[in-house]
Amino acid sequence: MLACNAARETLGRCRRQDDLVANTALKNKAHVTGIIPKFLDHRETIHHKVDELHITKTMEERKKKFLRLSDSFIALPGGGGTIEEIGLVLSALQLGIIKNKKFIIFNYNNYWSDLINQYQKVIVKGFAYKNFGDLIIECKNLSELKKVF
């Protein structure tokens, strides 16, 4: 999950992806905030060149800070942690815990298509309000992503 993924330092096996996003943002003079729970310090290298670094005690504290500090959210292809954070962001948007923040699923090569279809099924089956789908902006390539911003 990109929050904007430069604001996240917890992707584990996708660390290089995080570093690439953070370094590209820094190179282009964007403000980059890193948020990582202390217990991951031994598993991952903390990116100390970010503009602002928050080391939290717990993953829950990280998630709260992640939701509060992020201007927008972009889900890049990822694993279980990314899927969890997609649900977290969507729930927070739906419940009004966070407001006026864009949530983009970068569906490169249809990576997230099954998940997007499942969220559409949730709406069709009546388990979410019809406007739930409006919370998600799907982008399939960088051109579409650039148009969002």
C-alpha positions as CSV (number, residue, x, y, z in Angstrom):
1,M,0.0,0.0,0.0
2,L,1.3,3.4,-0.9
3,A,0.3,6.0,1.5
4,C,1.8,7.3,-0.7
5,N,3.9,4.2,-0.4
6,A,6.8,6.5,0.4
7,A,5.0,6.9,3.7
8,R,5.3,3.3,4.5
9,E,8.2,1.2,5.4
10,T,6.6,-2.2,6.2
11,L,6.2,-4.2,3.0
12,G,8.7,-6.9,3.9
13,R,9.5,-8.8,0.7
14,C,8.6,-5.7,-1.4
15,R,11.1,-3.5,0.3
16,R,12.8,-2.6,-2.9
17,Q,9.5,-1.3,-4.2
18,D,9.1,0.9,-1.2
19,D,12.6,2.2,-1.5
20,L,12.1,2.9,-5.2
21,V,9.0,4.9,-4.6
22,A,10.5,6.8,-1.6
23,N,13.7,7.5,-3.5
24,T,11.9,8.7,-6.6
25,A,9.6,10.9,-4.5
26,L,12.6,12.4,-2.7
27,K,14.5,12.9,-6.0
28,N,11.5,14.9,-7.3
29,K,11.4,17.0,-4.1
30,A,8.3,15.4,-2.7
31,H,7.9,15.2,1.1
32,V,8.3,11.6,2.2
33,T,7.1,10.3,5.6
34,G,8.1,6.9,6.9
35,I,6.1,5.0,9.5
36,I,7.4,1.7,10.9
37,P,6.8,-0.2,14.1
38,K,9.9,-0.7,16.2
39,F,9.6,-4.5,16.1
40,L,10.2,-4.6,12.4
41,D,13.5,-2.8,12.8
42,H,15.4,-6.1,12.9
43,R,13.6,-7.4,9.8
44,E,13.8,-4.4,7.5
45,T,16.1,-1.5,6.9
46,I,14.7,1.8,8.0
47,H,14.9,4.4,5.3
48,H,16.6,7.2,7.2
49,K,16.7,9.7,4.3
50,V,12.9,10.4,4.4
51,D,11.9,13.9,5.4
52,E,10.0,12.6,8.5
53,L,10.3,9.3,10.2
54,H,7.8,7.9,12.8
55,I,8.8,4.7,14.7
56,T,5.7,3.4,16.5
57,K,5.5,0.8,19.3
58,T,2.9,-1.4,17.7
59,M,1.4,-2.1,14.3
60,E,-1.9,-0.8,15.5
61,E,-0.3,2.6,16.4
62,R,1.4,2.6,12.9
63,K,-2.0,2.1,11.2
64,K,-3.7,4.9,13.1
65,K,-0.8,7.2,12.2
66,F,-0.8,5.9,8.6
67,L,-4.5,6.8,8.3
68,R,-4.1,10.2,9.9
69,L,-1.0,11.5,8.2
70,S,-1.5,10.2,4.6
71,D,-2.8,12.6,2.0
72,S,-3.9,9.7,-0.2
73,F,-3.5,6.0,-0.5
74,I,-2.2,3.9,-3.5
75,A,-2.3,0.1,-3.3
76,L,0.5,-1.3,-5.4
77,P,0.7,-5.0,-6.1
78,G,1.6,-6.6,-2.8
79,G,0.8,-9.4,-0.4
80,G,-1.3,-10.1,2.7
81,G,-0.3,-6.9,4.5
82,T,-1.3,-4.8,1.5
83,I,-4.7,-6.6,1.3
84,E,-5.2,-6.0,5.0
85,E,-4.4,-2.3,4.5
86,I,-6.8,-2.0,1.5
87,G,-9.6,-3.2,3.8
88,L,-8.5,-0.9,6.6
89,V,-8.5,2.2,4.3
90,L,-11.8,1.3,2.7
91,S,-13.4,0.7,6.1
92,A,-12.1,4.0,7.4
93,L,-13.4,5.9,4.3
94,Q,-16.8,4.2,4.5
95,L,-17.2,4.9,8.2
96,G,-16.1,8.5,7.8
97,I,-13.0,8.0,10.1
98,I,-11.0,9.5,7.3
99,K,-12.4,12.0,4.8
100,N,-11.4,13.7,1.6
101,K,-8.5,11.3,0.8
102,K,-8.2,9.5,-2.5
103,F,-7.8,5.7,-2.5
104,I,-6.3,4.3,-5.7
105,I,-5.8,0.6,-6.5
106,F,-3.0,0.4,-9.0
107,N,-4.3,-2.6,-10.9
108,Y,-1.2,-3.2,-13.1
109,N,-1.6,-6.2,-15.3
110,N,-4.9,-6.9,-13.6
111,Y,-3.1,-7.8,-10.4
112,W,-6.0,-6.6,-8.2
113,S,-8.9,-7.6,-10.5
114,D,-10.1,-10.5,-8.3
115,L,-10.1,-8.3,-5.2
116,I,-11.9,-5.4,-7.1
117,N,-14.5,-7.9,-8.3
118,Q,-15.0,-9.2,-4.8
119,Y,-15.7,-5.6,-3.6
120,Q,-18.2,-5.2,-6.4
121,K,-19.9,-8.4,-5.3
122,V,-20.2,-7.1,-1.8
123,I,-22.2,-4.1,-3.2
124,V,-24.3,-6.3,-5.5
125,K,-25.2,-8.7,-2.6
126,G,-26.2,-5.7,-0.4
127,F,-23.4,-5.9,2.2
128,A,-22.2,-2.4,1.4
129,Y,-23.9,0.9,0.3
130,K,-24.0,1.4,-3.4
131,N,-21.7,4.3,-3.2
132,F,-19.0,2.0,-1.6
133,G,-17.6,1.5,-5.1
134,D,-17.1,5.2,-5.4
135,L,-14.4,5.1,-2.7
136,I,-12.0,3.2,-5.0
137,I,-10.2,4.7,-8.0
138,E,-8.8,2.0,-10.2
139,C,-5.8,2.8,-12.3
140,K,-4.3,0.2,-14.7
141,N,-1.2,2.2,-15.8
142,L,0.9,5.2,-15.0
143,S,-1.0,7.5,-17.4
144,E,-4.2,6.8,-15.6
145,L,-2.5,7.3,-12.3
146,K,-1.1,10.7,-13.3
147,K,-4.6,11.9,-14.2
148,V,-5.8,11.2,-10.7
149,F,-3.2,13.7,-9.3
